[in-house]
């Protein structure tokens, strides 16, 4: 079974309800669903009451990078960078953001083959370069594309062989670099282009005007969570968020 993992704090609990219901309805066989819980015993219990396998984050760094775009950082935002350490005996493990829903089978992820430490969505846009997400980015790296962090397939053994969780932690404490967009900025800096791309159907932005969602496998409400705002395709999220109520 391949672990499929998200992470939440208290604010993102509504997202967990929706993504877990969509997982049960659509993901298909071959996965185990987990949630890394950044919160107190009450939040942990609420997660377990859903039937979700709840795990605690690793205390792996003394601080988290901040920027004007992300002025307050929380452990759950960087939880994806711990996954290969949490599941060291697996061949692969999959991260998914908690403001997503699964709308089609994930079976294609089970068959993905790679030699790189991760596979993630390639946004195929000139803006999505390390020079865009890092302040004080070294010039030799500024043109390197970084992976979008909403869905990541970890090559667990290769990641751990390269000790990339430790390298992420070390980079996060480097005060000479400002990571504009949290975990995926760190990920792009550490990998330096050593990753493979996935089709955008695995990470379709449901809230953006003009985006065709009919071939999507995962819908993502990036930066405008549907339980707090009126957004495009909110009814699709609510379909799963209200199941069992």
RADABEL-V604422 format. One line per field, one symbol per residue. ss: DSSP state (H for helix, E for strand, L for the rest). phi: phi as a letter, one per 30 degrees, with the letter a starting at -180 (. if undefined). psi: psi as a letter, one per 20 degrees, with the letter a starting at -180 (. if undefined). A space follows every 50 residues. Layout:
ss=???
phi=???
psi=???
This chain:
ss=LEEEEEEELHHHHHHHHHHHHHHHHHLLLLEEEEEEELLLHHHHHHHHHL LLEEEELLLLLLLLLLLLLLLLLLHHHHHHHHHHHHLLLLLEEEEELLLE EELLLLHHHHLLLLLLLEEEELLLLLLLEHHHHEELLLHHHLLLELLEEE EEEEEHHHHHHLLHHHHHHHHHLLLLLEELLHHHHHHHHHHLLLLEEELH HHLEELLLLLLLLLLLLEEELLLLLLLLLLLLLHHHHHHHHLLLL
phi=.cdcbbbbcdeceeddeddddddddbdjdjbccbbdcclddddedddddd jddcbcdddcadabdbaddbdbcbeddcdedcedddbdccdbbbcbddcc bccaecedddcdcacddbbadcdhbdddbeddcbdideedcdcddcddcd bbccdeddedddhdddddddddcdddbcddbhdddddddddhjdacccdd ddacddcddiddcdcdcbcbcdibdddbadbdidddddeddcdic
psi=pppopaqqahhjghhggghghhghhhharjqppqpponaahggghhghhi jqopqqqpniqirqqqrhhmhoqqhhhjhhiighhhlijqgqqpqpqikr qpjrqjhhhhipprirhrprpoilphhmrhihipqkpphiihjpqqqpjh ppopngggghhilhghhggghhioiipoohlcghggghghhlimrqqqqi himpohippipojhjqhpppmojmpiiirorqkhhgghghhipj.
